[in-house]
Amino acid sequence: MIHYSVMPAEWTWLSGPSAKSTVEECVIDGVKLQIRRTDRGEAVIERLLSANPADYLNPRFQPGRKVTFAPEI
């Protein structure tokens, strides 16, 4: 059997996403992204949530890429 889904495989075959998900949504330069924060003010891009096809071709928004945040005042 072949199963196609836009959801990650672990969500399909296990009990679902954990209640304590560390993934959050943010907007960087007008592009909506899902990120996972790490230590030292950095985050890793998990997913691109843009409707603009050109954003998917931009290497700055590639999943797995690290982004740095300025401290919030």
Predicted model as a PDB file, atoms N, CA, C, CB and O in Angstrom, pLDDT in the B-factor column:
MODEL        1                                                                  
ATOM      1  N   MET A   1       0.845  -1.173   0.000  1.00 70.00           N  
ATOM      2  CA  MET A   1       0.000   0.000   0.000  1.00 70.00           C  
ATOM      3  C   MET A   1       0.894   1.241   0.000  1.00 70.00           C  
ATOM      4  CB  MET A   1      -0.963  -0.005   1.222  1.00 70.00           C  
ATOM      5  O   MET A   1       1.899   1.279   0.709  1.00 70.00           O  
ATOM      6  N   ILE A   2       0.542   2.233  -0.773  1.00 77.00           N  
ATOM      7  CA  ILE A   2       1.261   3.497  -0.817  1.00 77.00           C  
ATOM      8  C   ILE A   2       0.350   4.567  -0.228  1.00 77.00           C  
ATOM      9  CB  ILE A   2       1.701   3.860  -2.281  1.00 77.00           C  
ATOM     10  O   ILE A   2      -0.828   4.669  -0.571  1.00 77.00           O  
ATOM     11  N   HIS A   3       0.924   5.352   0.658  1.00 76.00           N  
ATOM     12  CA  HIS A   3       0.157   6.399   1.329  1.00 76.00           C  
ATOM     13  C   HIS A   3       0.824   7.743   1.066  1.00 76.00           C  
ATOM     14  CB  HIS A   3       0.046   6.124   2.861  1.00 76.00           C  
ATOM     15  O   HIS A   3       1.966   7.955   1.473  1.00 76.00           O  
ATOM     16  N   TYR A   4       0.126   8.655   0.389  1.00 79.00           N  
ATOM     17  CA  TYR A   4       0.651   9.981   0.117  1.00 79.00           C  
ATOM     18  C   TYR A   4      -0.023  10.974   1.062  1.00 79.00           C  
ATOM     19  CB  TYR A   4       0.426  10.380  -1.372  1.00 79.00           C  
ATOM     20  O   TYR A   4      -1.244  10.957   1.217  1.00 79.00           O  
ATOM     21  N   SER A   5       0.766  11.829   1.686  1.00 80.00           N  
ATOM     22  CA  SER A   5       0.223  12.827   2.601  1.00 80.00           C  
ATOM     23  C   SER A   5       1.177  13.999   2.709  1.00 80.00           C  
ATOM     24  CB  SER A   5      -0.040  12.217   3.987  1.00 80.00           C  
ATOM     25  O   SER A   5       2.389  13.841   2.558  1.00 80.00           O  
ATOM     26  N   VAL A   6       0.623  15.184   2.973  1.00 82.00           N  
ATOM     27  CA  VAL A   6       1.461  16.353   3.216  1.00 82.00           C  
ATOM     28  C   VAL A   6       1.931  16.398   4.662  1.00 82.00           C  
ATOM     29  CB  VAL A   6       0.704  17.631   2.870  1.00 82.00           C  
ATOM     30  O   VAL A   6       2.808  17.191   5.007  1.00 82.00           O  
ATOM     31  N   MET A   7       1.357  15.559   5.502  1.00 77.00           N  
ATOM     32  CA  MET A   7       1.747  15.511   6.905  1.00 77.00           C  
ATOM     33  C   MET A   7       2.983  14.642   7.074  1.00 77.00           C  
ATOM     34  CB  MET A   7       0.593  14.981   7.774  1.00 77.00           C  
ATOM     35  O   MET A   7       3.177  13.696   6.310  1.00 77.00           O  
ATOM     36  N   PRO A   8       3.833  14.945   8.070  1.00 77.00           N  
ATOM     37  CA  PRO A   8       5.003  14.103   8.313  1.00 77.00           C  
ATOM     38  C   PRO A   8       4.592  12.665   8.644  1.00 77.00           C  
ATOM     39  CB  PRO A   8       5.848  14.687   9.454  1.00 77.00           C  
ATOM     40  O   PRO A   8       3.538  12.435   9.238  1.00 77.00           O  
ATOM     41  N   ALA A   9       5.422  11.712   8.261  1.00 74.00           N  
ATOM     42  CA  ALA A   9       5.096  10.292   8.449  1.00 74.00           C  
ATOM     43  C   ALA A   9       4.849   9.954   9.907  1.00 74.00           C  
ATOM     44  CB  ALA A   9       6.212   9.418   7.908  1.00 74.00           C  
ATOM     45  O   ALA A   9       3.971   9.146  10.212  1.00 74.00           O  
ATOM     46  N   GLU A  10       5.617  10.564  10.827  1.00 72.00           N  
ATOM     47  CA  GLU A  10       5.424  10.236  12.240  1.00 72.00           C  
ATOM     48  C   GLU A  10       4.057  10.669  12.756  1.00 72.00           C  
ATOM     49  CB  GLU A  10       6.509  10.883  13.074  1.00 72.00           C  
ATOM     50  O   GLU A  10       3.548  10.089  13.716  1.00 72.00           O  
ATOM     51  N   TRP A  11       3.455  11.683  12.133  1.00 71.00           N  
ATOM     52  CA  TRP A  11       2.115  12.078  12.531  1.00 71.00           C  
ATOM     53  C   TRP A  11       1.091  11.061  12.049  1.00 71.00           C  
ATOM     54  CB  TRP A  11       1.782  13.465  11.988  1.00 71.00           C  
ATOM     55  O   TRP A  11       0.087  10.824  12.720  1.00 71.00           O  
ATOM     56  N   THR A  12       1.335  10.467  10.903  1.00 71.00           N  
ATOM     57  CA  THR A  12       0.398   9.517  10.327  1.00 71.00           C  
ATOM     58  C   THR A  12       0.444   8.177  11.038  1.00 71.00           C  
ATOM     59  CB  THR A  12       0.684   9.328   8.859  1.00 71.00           C  
ATOM     60  O   THR A  12      -0.601   7.598  11.336  1.00 71.00           O  
ATOM     61  N   TRP A  13       1.635   7.679  11.312  1.00 69.00           N  
ATOM     62  CA  TRP A  13       1.775   6.322  11.822  1.00 69.00           C  
ATOM     63  C   TRP A  13       1.819   6.236  13.339  1.00 69.00           C  
ATOM     64  CB  TRP A  13       3.004   5.707  11.264  1.00 69.00           C  
ATOM     65  O   TRP A  13       1.643   5.150  13.892  1.00 69.00           O  
ATOM     66  N   LEU A  14       2.044   7.323  14.015  1.00 65.00           N  
ATOM     67  CA  LEU A  14       2.050   7.313  15.473  1.00 65.00           C  
ATOM     68  C   LEU A  14       0.808   8.003  15.997  1.00 65.00           C  
ATOM     69  CB  LEU A  14       3.315   7.990  16.023  1.00 65.00           C  
ATOM     70  O   LEU A  14      -0.163   8.187  15.263  1.00 65.00           O  
ATOM     71  N   SER A  15       0.833   8.379  17.238  1.00 57.00           N  
ATOM     72  CA  SER A  15      -0.351   8.946  17.870  1.00 57.00           C  
ATOM     73  C   SER A  15      -0.620  10.392  17.481  1.00 57.00           C  
ATOM     74  CB  SER A  15      -0.217   8.854  19.349  1.00 57.00           C  
ATOM     75  O   SER A  15      -1.643  10.944  17.885  1.00 57.00           O  
ATOM     76  N   GLY A  16       0.247  11.016  16.721  1.00 50.00           N  
ATOM     77  CA  GLY A  16       0.039  12.387  16.288  1.00 50.00           C  
ATOM     78  C   GLY A  16       1.095  13.305  16.859  1.00 50.00           C  
ATOM     79  O   GLY A  16       2.000  12.849  17.557  1.00 50.00           O  
ATOM     80  N   PRO A  17       0.995  14.597  16.573  1.00 53.00           N  
ATOM     81  CA  PRO A  17       1.994  15.535  17.075  1.00 53.00           C  
ATOM     82  C   PRO A  17       1.900  15.664  18.588  1.00 53.00           C  
ATOM     83  CB  PRO A  17       1.824  16.906  16.416  1.00 53.00           C  
ATOM     84  O   PRO A  17       0.814  15.567  19.160  1.00 53.00           O  
ATOM     85  N   SER A  18       3.015  15.878  19.218  1.00 54.00           N  
ATOM     86  CA  SER A  18       3.006  15.989  20.676  1.00 54.00           C  
ATOM     87  C   SER A  18       2.339  17.300  21.092  1.00 54.00           C  
ATOM     88  CB  SER A  18       4.448  15.907  21.243  1.00 54.00           C  
ATOM     89  O   SER A  18       2.329  18.283  20.351  1.00 54.00           O  
ATOM     90  N   ALA A  19       1.796  17.278  22.281  1.00 49.00           N  
ATOM     91  CA  ALA A  19       1.115  18.462  22.790  1.00 49.00           C  
ATOM     92  C   ALA A  19       2.118  19.579  23.077  1.00 49.00           C  
ATOM     93  CB  ALA A  19       0.319  18.120  24.060  1.00 49.00           C  
ATOM     94  O   ALA A  19       1.750  20.753  23.054  1.00 49.00           O  
ATOM     95  N   LYS A  20       3.371  19.234  23.344  1.00 56.00           N  
ATOM     96  CA  LYS A  20       4.404  20.210  23.649  1.00 56.00           C  
ATOM     97  C   LYS A  20       5.274  20.466  22.424  1.00 56.00           C  
ATOM     98  CB  LYS A  20       5.263  19.734  24.825  1.00 56.00           C  
ATOM     99  O   LYS A  20       6.501  20.407  22.508  1.00 56.00           O  
ATOM    100  N   SER A  21       4.663  20.739  21.327  1.00 61.00           N  
ATOM    101  CA  SER A  21       5.405  20.995  20.105  1.00 61.00           C  
ATOM    102  C   SER A  21       6.189  22.291  20.249  1.00 61.00           C  
ATOM    103  CB  SER A  21       4.457  21.061  18.891  1.00 61.00           C  
ATOM    104  O   SER A  21       5.656  23.297  20.716  1.00 61.00           O  
ATOM    105  N   THR A  22       7.444  22.265  19.851  1.00 81.00           N  
ATOM    106  CA  THR A  22       8.286  23.452  19.952  1.00 81.00           C  
ATOM    107  C   THR A  22       8.314  24.217  18.640  1.00 81.00           C  
ATOM    108  CB  THR A  22       9.701  23.068  20.364  1.00 81.00           C  
ATOM    109  O   THR A  22       9.081  25.169  18.494  1.00 81.00           O  
ATOM    110  N   VAL A  23       7.499  23.817  17.696  1.00 87.00           N  
ATOM    111  CA  VAL A  23       7.440  24.504  16.409  1.00 87.00           C  
ATOM    112  C   VAL A  23       6.491  25.685  16.540  1.00 87.00           C  
ATOM    113  CB  VAL A  23       6.979  23.540  15.267  1.00 87.00           C  
ATOM    114  O   VAL A  23       5.387  25.560  17.068  1.00 87.00           O  
ATOM    115  N   GLU A  24       6.944  26.839  16.048  1.00 90.00           N  
ATOM    116  CA  GLU A  24       6.096  28.027  16.086  1.00 90.00           C  
ATOM    117  C   GLU A  24       6.143  28.733  14.738  1.00 90.00           C  
ATOM    118  CB  GLU A  24       6.539  28.986  17.218  1.00 90.00           C  
ATOM    119  O   GLU A  24       7.071  28.538  13.952  1.00 90.00           O  
ATOM    120  N   GLU A  25       5.155  29.535  14.487  1.00 92.00           N  
ATOM    121  CA  GLU A  25       5.084  30.267  13.232  1.00 92.00           C  
ATOM    122  C   GLU A  25       5.632  31.672  13.421  1.00 92.00           C  
ATOM    123  CB  GLU A  25       3.638  30.317  12.709  1.00 92.00           C  
ATOM    124  O   GLU A  25       5.438  32.290  14.468  1.00 92.00           O  
ATOM    125  N   CYS A  26       6.309  32.164  12.412  1.00 90.00           N  
ATOM    126  CA  CYS A  26       6.810  33.530  12.434  1.00 90.00           C  
ATOM    127  C   CYS A  26       6.856  34.060  11.010  1.00 90.00           C  
ATOM    128  CB  CYS A  26       8.209  33.603  13.098  1.00 90.00           C  
ATOM    129  O   CYS A  26       6.710  33.308  10.046  1.00 90.00           O  
ATOM    130  N   VAL A  27       7.058  35.355  10.894  1.00 91.00           N  
ATOM    131  CA  VAL A  27       7.171  36.004   9.593  1.00 91.00           C  
ATOM    132  C   VAL A  27       8.549  36.645   9.512  1.00 91.00           C  
ATOM    133  CB  VAL A  27       6.035  37.066   9.376  1.00 91.00           C  
ATOM    134  O   VAL A  27       8.911  37.463  10.358  1.00 91.00           O  
ATOM    135  N   ILE A  28       9.310  36.273   8.497  1.00 88.00           N  
ATOM    136  CA  ILE A  28      10.630  36.838   8.270  1.00 88.00           C  
ATOM    137  C   ILE A  28      10.631  37.457   6.870  1.00 88.00           C  
ATOM    138  CB  ILE A  28      11.759  35.748   8.423  1.00 88.00           C  
ATOM    139  O   ILE A  28      10.419  36.764   5.874  1.00 88.00           O  
ATOM    140  N   ASP A  29      10.867  38.742   6.810  1.00 89.00           N  
ATOM    141  CA  ASP A  29      10.868  39.482   5.539  1.00 89.00           C  
ATOM    142  C   ASP A  29       9.596  39.244   4.735  1.00 89.00           C  
ATOM    143  CB  ASP A  29      12.080  39.087   4.704  1.00 89.00           C  
ATOM    144  O   ASP A  29       9.644  39.111   3.512  1.00 89.00           O  
ATOM    145  N   GLY A  30       8.463  39.192   5.421  1.00 91.00           N  
ATOM    146  CA  GLY A  30       7.179  39.034   4.761  1.00 91.00           C  
ATOM    147  C   GLY A  30       6.823  37.608   4.371  1.00 91.00           C  
ATOM    148  O   GLY A  30       5.796  37.385   3.729  1.00 91.00           O  
ATOM    149  N   VAL A  31       7.662  36.626   4.751  1.00 93.00           N  
ATOM    150  CA  VAL A  31       7.421  35.226   4.408  1.00 93.00           C  
ATOM    151  C   VAL A  31       7.082  34.463   5.683  1.00 93.00           C  
ATOM    152  CB  VAL A  31       8.661  34.596   3.693  1.00 93.00           C  
ATOM    153  O   VAL A  31       7.825  34.513   6.663  1.00 93.00           O  
ATOM    154  N   LYS A  32       5.949  33.754   5.663  1.00 94.00           N  
ATOM    155  CA  LYS A  32       5.506  33.003   6.833  1.00 94.00           C  
ATOM    156  C   LYS A  32       6.221  31.653   6.885  1.00 94.00           C  
ATOM    157  CB  LYS A  32       3.969  32.806   6.807  1.00 94.00           C  
ATOM    158  O   LYS A  32       6.228  30.906   5.906  1.00 94.00           O  
ATOM    159  N   LEU A  33       6.826  31.347   8.047  1.00 93.00           N  
ATOM    160  CA  LEU A  33       7.607  30.131   8.233  1.00 93.00           C  
ATOM    161  C   LEU A  33       7.221  29.441   9.523  1.00 93.00           C  
ATOM    162  CB  LEU A  33       9.098  30.442   8.230  1.00 93.00           C  
ATOM    163  O   LEU A  33       6.697  30.070  10.443  1.00 93.00           O  
ATOM    164  N   GLN A  34       7.481  28.142   9.589  1.00 94.00           N  
ATOM    165  CA  GLN A  34       7.432  27.410  10.847  1.00 94.00           C  
ATOM    166  C   GLN A  34       8.873  27.182  11.261  1.00 94.00           C  
ATOM    167  CB  GLN A  34       6.634  26.048  10.717  1.00 94.00           C  
ATOM    168  O   GLN A  34       9.685  26.691  10.476  1.00 94.00           O  
ATOM    169  N   ILE A  35       9.190  27.545  12.509  1.00 92.00           N  
ATOM    170  CA  ILE A  35      10.555  27.410  12.995  1.00 92.00           C  
ATOM    171  C   ILE A  35      10.578  26.622  14.298  1.00 92.00           C  
ATOM    172  CB  ILE A  35      11.198  28.790  13.192  1.00 92.00           C  
ATOM    173  O   ILE A  35       9.572  26.528  15.002  1.00 92.00           O  
ATOM    174  N   ARG A  36      11.738  26.061  14.603  1.00 91.00           N  
ATOM    175  CA  ARG A  36      11.970  25.398  15.883  1.00 91.00           C  
ATOM    176  C   ARG A  36      13.138  26.127  16.533  1.00 91.00           C  
ATOM    177  CB  ARG A  36      12.266  23.844  15.709  1.00 91.00           C  
ATOM    178  O   ARG A  36      14.253  26.121  16.010  1.00 91.00           O  
ATOM    179  N   ARG A  37      12.871  26.763  17.691  1.00 87.00           N  
ATOM    180  CA  ARG A  37      13.906  27.539  18.371  1.00 87.00           C  
ATOM    181  C   ARG A  37      14.949  26.625  18.998  1.00 87.00           C  
ATOM    182  CB  ARG A  37      13.284  28.440  19.442  1.00 87.00           C  
ATOM    183  O   ARG A  37      14.637  25.550  19.511  1.00 87.00           O  
ATOM    184  N   THR A  38      16.193  27.081  18.942  1.00 84.00           N  
ATOM    185  CA  THR A  38      17.304  26.402  19.606  1.00 84.00           C  
ATOM    186  C   THR A  38      17.893  27.377  20.622  1.00 84.00           C  
ATOM    187  CB  THR A  38      18.395  25.919  18.571  1.00 84.00           C  
ATOM    188  O   THR A  38      17.362  28.469  20.822  1.00 84.00           O  
ATOM    189  N   ASP A  39      18.961  26.991  21.246  1.00 76.00           N  
ATOM    190  CA  ASP A  39      19.597  27.898  22.196  1.00 76.00           C  
ATOM    191  C   ASP A  39      20.386  28.974  21.461  1.00 76.00           C  
ATOM    192  CB  ASP A  39      20.516  27.123  23.150  1.00 76.00           C  
ATOM    193  O   ASP A  39      20.544  28.904  20.242  1.00 76.00           O  
ATOM    194  N   ARG A  40      20.878  29.961  22.185  1.00 78.00           N  
ATOM    195  CA  ARG A  40      21.694  31.050  21.654  1.00 78.00           C  
ATOM    196  C   ARG A  40      20.953  31.958  20.676  1.00 78.00           C  
ATOM    197  CB  ARG A  40      22.899  30.483  20.978  1.00 78.00           C  
ATOM    198  O   ARG A  40      21.586  32.537  19.793  1.00 78.00           O  
ATOM    199  N   GLY A  41      19.651  32.101  20.801  1.00 78.00           N  
ATOM    200  CA  GLY A  41      18.910  33.019  19.947  1.00 78.00           C  
ATOM    201  C   GLY A  41      18.789  32.603  18.501  1.00 78.00           C  
ATOM    202  O   GLY A  41      18.539  33.440  17.634  1.00 78.00           O  
ATOM    203  N   GLU A  42      18.962  31.321  18.224  1.00 88.00           N  
ATOM    204  CA  GLU A  42      18.842  30.822  16.857  1.00 88.00           C  
ATOM    205  C   GLU A  42      17.575  29.976  16.719  1.00 88.00           C  
ATOM    206  CB  GLU A  42      20.093  29.997  16.466  1.00 88.00           C  
ATOM    207  O   GLU A  42      16.962  29.571  17.706  1.00 88.00           O  
ATOM    208  N   ALA A  43      17.213  29.729  15.486  1.00 90.00           N  
ATOM    209  CA  ALA A  43      16.092  28.848  15.176  1.00 90.00           C  
ATOM    210  C   ALA A  43      16.392  28.141  13.861  1.00 90.00           C  
ATOM    211  CB  ALA A  43      14.746  29.643  15.095  1.00 90.00           C  
ATOM    212  O   ALA A  43      17.174  28.628  13.044  1.00 90.00           O  
ATOM    213  N   VAL A  44      15.764  26.991  13.668  1.00 92.00           N  
ATOM    214  CA  VAL A  44      15.917  26.220  12.439  1.00 92.00           C  
ATOM    215  C   VAL A  44      14.587  26.249  11.705  1.00 92.00           C  
ATOM    216  CB  VAL A  44      16.372  24.748  12.732  1.00 92.00           C  
ATOM    217  O   VAL A  44      13.538  26.008  12.303  1.00 92.00           O  
ATOM    218  N   ILE A  45      14.625  26.540  10.420  1.00 93.00           N  
ATOM    219  CA  ILE A  45      13.401  26.563   9.619  1.00 93.00           C  
ATOM    220  C   ILE A  45      12.921  25.128   9.426  1.00 93.00           C  
ATOM    221  CB  ILE A  45      13.638  27.265   8.238  1.00 93.00           C  
ATOM    222  O   ILE A  45      13.656  24.277   8.925  1.00 93.00           O  
ATOM    223  N   GLU A  46      11.692  24.875   9.824  1.00 93.00           N  
ATOM    224  CA  GLU A  46      11.089  23.556   9.682  1.00 93.00           C  
ATOM    225  C   GLU A  46      10.259  23.449   8.406  1.00 93.00           C  
ATOM    226  CB  GLU A  46      10.223  23.245  10.892  1.00 93.00           C  
ATOM    227  O   GLU A  46      10.259  22.421   7.729  1.00 93.00           O  
ATOM    228  N   ARG A  47       9.542  24.550   8.089  1.00 93.00           N  
ATOM    229  CA  ARG A  47       8.588  24.487   6.979  1.00 93.00           C  
ATOM    230  C   ARG A  47       8.305  25.890   6.456  1.00 93.00           C  
ATOM    231  CB  ARG A  47       7.274  23.800   7.421  1.00 93.00           C  
ATOM    232  O   ARG A  47       8.288  26.855   7.221  1.00 93.00           O  
ATOM    233  N   LEU A  48       8.087  25.995   5.183  1.00 94.00           N  
ATOM    234  CA  LEU A  48       7.735  27.257   4.542  1.00 94.00           C  
ATOM    235  C   LEU A  48       6.224  27.268   4.318  1.00 94.00           C  
ATOM    236  CB  LEU A  48       8.511  27.450   3.191  1.00 94.00           C  
ATOM    237  O   LEU A  48       5.671  26.325   3.753  1.00 94.00           O  
ATOM    238  N   LEU A  49       5.557  28.340   4.762  1.00 93.00           N  
ATOM    239  CA  LEU A  49       4.097  28.417   4.674  1.00 93.00           C  
ATOM    240  C   LEU A  49       3.639  29.530   3.741  1.00 93.00           C  
ATOM    241  CB  LEU A  49       3.500  28.629   6.054  1.00 93.00           C  
ATOM    242  O   LEU A  49       2.638  30.192   4.016  1.00 93.00           O  
ATOM    243  N   SER A  50       4.340  29.740   2.670  1.00 90.00           N  
ATOM    244  CA  SER A  50       4.046  30.828   1.749  1.00 90.00           C  
ATOM    245  C   SER A  50       3.192  30.345   0.579  1.00 90.00           C  
ATOM    246  CB  SER A  50       5.343  31.449   1.233  1.00 90.00           C  
ATOM    247  O   SER A  50       3.262  29.186   0.169  1.00 90.00           O  
ATOM    248  N   ALA A  51       2.394  31.253   0.062  1.00 89.00           N  
ATOM    249  CA  ALA A  51       1.606  30.948  -1.129  1.00 89.00           C  
ATOM    250  C   ALA A  51       2.325  31.399  -2.392  1.00 89.00           C  
ATOM    251  CB  ALA A  51       0.233  31.608  -1.044  1.00 89.00           C  
ATOM    252  O   ALA A  51       1.868  31.125  -3.502  1.00 89.00           O  
ATOM    253  N   ASN A  52       3.440  32.087  -2.227  1.00 92.00           N  
ATOM    254  CA  ASN A  52       4.199  32.608  -3.363  1.00 92.00           C  
ATOM    255  C   ASN A  52       5.226  31.562  -3.819  1.00 92.00           C  
ATOM    256  CB  ASN A  52       4.906  33.947  -2.987  1.00 92.00           C  
ATOM    257  O   ASN A  52       6.116  31.214  -3.043  1.00 92.00           O  
ATOM    258  N   PRO A  53       5.131  31.058  -5.035  1.00 92.00           N  
ATOM    259  CA  PRO A  53       6.074  30.044  -5.515  1.00 92.00           C  
ATOM    260  C   PRO A  53       7.527  30.525  -5.543  1.00 92.00           C  
ATOM    261  CB  PRO A  53       5.673  29.598  -6.896  1.00 92.00           C  
ATOM    262  O   PRO A  53       8.444  29.713  -5.413  1.00 92.00           O  
ATOM    263  N   ALA A  54       7.747  31.807  -5.708  1.00 93.00           N  
ATOM    264  CA  ALA A  54       9.115  32.336  -5.746  1.00 93.00           C  
ATOM    265  C   ALA A  54       9.818  32.169  -4.397  1.00 93.00           C  
ATOM    266  CB  ALA A  54       9.100  33.817  -6.146  1.00 93.00           C  
ATOM    267  O   ALA A  54      11.042  32.038  -4.352  1.00 93.00           O  
ATOM    268  N   ASP A  55       9.055  32.171  -3.298  1.00 93.00           N  
ATOM    269  CA  ASP A  55       9.656  31.991  -1.970  1.00 93.00           C  
ATOM    270  C   ASP A  55      10.270  30.605  -1.821  1.00 93.00           C  
ATOM    271  CB  ASP A  55       8.609  32.216  -0.875  1.00 93.00           C  
ATOM    272  O   ASP A  55      11.250  30.442  -1.094  1.00 93.00           O  
ATOM    273  N   TYR A  56       9.715  29.614  -2.492  1.00 93.00           N  
ATOM    274  CA  TYR A  56      10.241  28.248  -2.401  1.00 93.00           C  
ATOM    275  C   TYR A  56      11.566  28.096  -3.141  1.00 93.00           C  
ATOM    276  CB  TYR A  56       9.226  27.258  -2.959  1.00 93.00           C  
ATOM    277  O   TYR A  56      12.319  27.157  -2.882  1.00 93.00           O  
ATOM    278  N   LEU A  57      11.853  29.018  -4.061  1.00 94.00           N  
ATOM    279  CA  LEU A  57      13.112  28.985  -4.801  1.00 94.00           C  
ATOM    280  C   LEU A  57      14.205  29.796  -4.114  1.00 94.00           C  
ATOM    281  CB  LEU A  57      12.900  29.503  -6.209  1.00 94.00           C  
ATOM    282  O   LEU A  57      15.365  29.729  -4.521  1.00 94.00           O  
ATOM    283  N   ASN A  58      13.859  30.553  -3.089  1.00 93.00           N  
ATOM    284  CA  ASN A  58      14.818  31.377  -2.374  1.00 93.00           C  
ATOM    285  C   ASN A  58      15.577  30.518  -1.357  1.00 93.00           C  
ATOM    286  CB  ASN A  58      14.107  32.561  -1.672  1.00 93.00           C  
ATOM    287  O   ASN A  58      14.952  29.963  -0.453  1.00 93.00           O  
ATOM    288  N   PRO A  59      16.897  30.392  -1.474  1.00 93.00           N  
ATOM    289  CA  PRO A  59      17.658  29.546  -0.551  1.00 93.00           C  
ATOM    290  C   PRO A  59      17.655  30.048   0.890  1.00 93.00           C  
ATOM    291  CB  PRO A  59      19.073  29.436  -1.027  1.00 93.00           C  
ATOM    292  O   PRO A  59      17.978  29.290   1.805  1.00 93.00           O  
ATOM    293  N   ARG A  60      17.295  31.317   1.107  1.00 92.00           N  
ATOM    294  CA  ARG A  60      17.224  31.839   2.483  1.00 92.00           C  
ATOM    295  C   ARG A  60      16.141  31.151   3.306  1.00 92.00           C  
ATOM    296  CB  ARG A  60      16.967  33.341   2.462  1.00 92.00           C  
ATOM    297  O   ARG A  60      16.252  31.074   4.530  1.00 92.00           O  
ATOM    298  N   PHE A  61      15.101  30.653   2.653  1.00 93.00           N  
ATOM    299  CA  PHE A  61      13.970  30.059   3.360  1.00 93.00           C  
ATOM    300  C   PHE A  61      13.947  28.541   3.259  1.00 93.00           C  
ATOM    301  CB  PHE A  61      12.679  30.619   2.822  1.00 93.00           C  
ATOM    302  O   PHE A  61      12.907  27.921   3.480  1.00 93.00           O  
ATOM    303  N   GLN A  62      15.059  27.949   2.935  1.00 93.00           N  
ATOM    304  CA  GLN A  62      15.159  26.504   2.784  1.00 93.00           C  
ATOM    305  C   GLN A  62      15.034  25.817   4.151  1.00 93.00           C  
ATOM    306  CB  GLN A  62      16.497  26.123   2.104  1.00 93.00           C  
ATOM    307  O   GLN A  62      15.707  26.227   5.097  1.00 93.00           O  
ATOM    308  N   PRO A  63      14.191  24.784   4.279  1.00 92.00           N  
ATOM    309  CA  PRO A  63      14.086  24.047   5.539  1.00 92.00           C  
ATOM    310  C   PRO A  63      15.443  23.489   5.968  1.00 92.00           C  
ATOM    311  CB  PRO A  63      13.066  22.907   5.407  1.00 92.00           C  
ATOM    312  O   PRO A  63      16.221  22.999   5.149  1.00 92.00           O  
ATOM    313  N   GLY A  64      15.704  23.577   7.275  1.00 92.00           N  
ATOM    314  CA  GLY A  64      16.976  23.143   7.821  1.00 92.00           C  
ATOM    315  C   GLY A  64      17.962  24.281   7.989  1.00 92.00           C  
ATOM    316  O   GLY A  64      18.981  24.127   8.662  1.00 92.00           O  
ATOM    317  N   ARG A  65      17.670  25.410   7.389  1.00 93.00           N  
ATOM    318  CA  ARG A  65      18.559  26.572   7.477  1.00 93.00           C  
ATOM    319  C   ARG A  65      18.369  27.272   8.820  1.00 93.00           C  
ATOM    320  CB  ARG A  65      18.293  27.559   6.309  1.00 93.00           C  
ATOM    321  O   ARG A  65      17.249  27.357   9.324  1.00 93.00           O  
ATOM    322  N   LYS A  66      19.447  27.766   9.395  1.00 91.00           N  
ATOM    323  CA  LYS A  66      19.373  28.475  10.678  1.00 91.00           C  
ATOM    324  C   LYS A  66      19.133  29.959  10.452  1.00 91.00           C  
ATOM    325  CB  LYS A  66      20.664  28.266  11.494  1.00 91.00           C  
ATOM    326  O   LYS A  66      19.677  30.558   9.525  1.00 91.00           O  
ATOM    327  N   VAL A  67      18.306  30.541  11.320  1.00 88.00           N  
ATOM    328  CA  VAL A  67      18.066  31.978  11.320  1.00 88.00           C  
ATOM    329  C   VAL A  67      18.390  32.502  12.710  1.00 88.00           C  
ATOM    330  CB  VAL A  67      16.590  32.317  10.914  1.00 88.00           C  
ATOM    331  O   VAL A  67      18.256  31.776  13.696  1.00 88.00           O  
ATOM    332  N   THR A  68      18.814  33.751  12.795  1.00 84.00           N  
ATOM    333  CA  THR A  68      19.182  34.368  14.062  1.00 84.00           C  
ATOM    334  C   THR A  68      18.169  35.442  14.398  1.00 84.00           C  
ATOM    335  CB  THR A  68      20.610  34.958  14.006  1.00 84.00           C  
ATOM    336  O   THR A  68      17.718  36.184  13.525  1.00 84.00           O  
ATOM    337  N   PHE A  69      17.816  35.518  15.665  1.00 72.00           N  
ATOM    338  CA  PHE A  69      16.857  36.510  16.130  1.00 72.00           C  
ATOM    339  C   PHE A  69      17.560  37.543  16.995  1.00 72.00           C  
ATOM    340  CB  PHE A  69      15.713  35.842  16.910  1.00 72.00           C  
ATOM    341  O   PHE A  69      18.445  37.203  17.780  1.00 72.00           O  
ATOM    342  N   ALA A  70      17.167  38.807  16.852  1.00 67.00           N  
ATOM    343  CA  ALA A  70      17.667  39.847  17.731  1.00 67.00           C  
ATOM    344  C   ALA A  70      16.895  39.760  19.055  1.00 67.00           C  
ATOM    345  CB  ALA A  70      17.522  41.266  17.072  1.00 67.00           C  
ATOM    346  O   ALA A  70      15.724  39.381  19.053  1.00 67.00           O  
ATOM    347  N   PRO A  71      17.511  40.096  20.154  1.00 60.00           N  
ATOM    348  CA  PRO A  71      16.794  40.054  21.433  1.00 60.00           C  
ATOM    349  C   PRO A  71      15.600  41.000  21.429  1.00 60.00           C  
ATOM    350  CB  PRO A  71      17.737  40.410  22.587  1.00 60.00           C  
ATOM    351  O   PRO A  71      15.675  42.119  20.919  1.00 60.00           O  
ATOM    352  N   GLU A  72      14.511  40.535  22.000  1.00 58.00           N  
ATOM    353  CA  GLU A  72      13.301  41.357  22.055  1.00 58.00           C  
ATOM    354  C   GLU A  72      13.394  42.338  23.212  1.00 58.00           C  
ATOM    355  CB  GLU A  72      12.040  40.475  22.197  1.00 58.00           C  
ATOM    356  O   GLU A  72      13.795  41.970  24.316  1.00 58.00           O  
ATOM    357  N   ILE A  73      13.019  43.599  22.953  1.00 55.00           N  
ATOM    358  CA  ILE A  73      13.100  44.628  24.004  1.00 55.00           C  
ATOM    359  C   ILE A  73      11.724  44.929  24.513  1.00 55.00           C  
ATOM    360  CB  ILE A  73      13.768  45.917  23.487  1.00 55.00           C  
ATOM    361  O   ILE A  73      11.563  45.766  25.400  1.00 55.00           O  
TER     362      ILE A  73                                                      
ENDMDL                                                                          
END                                                                             
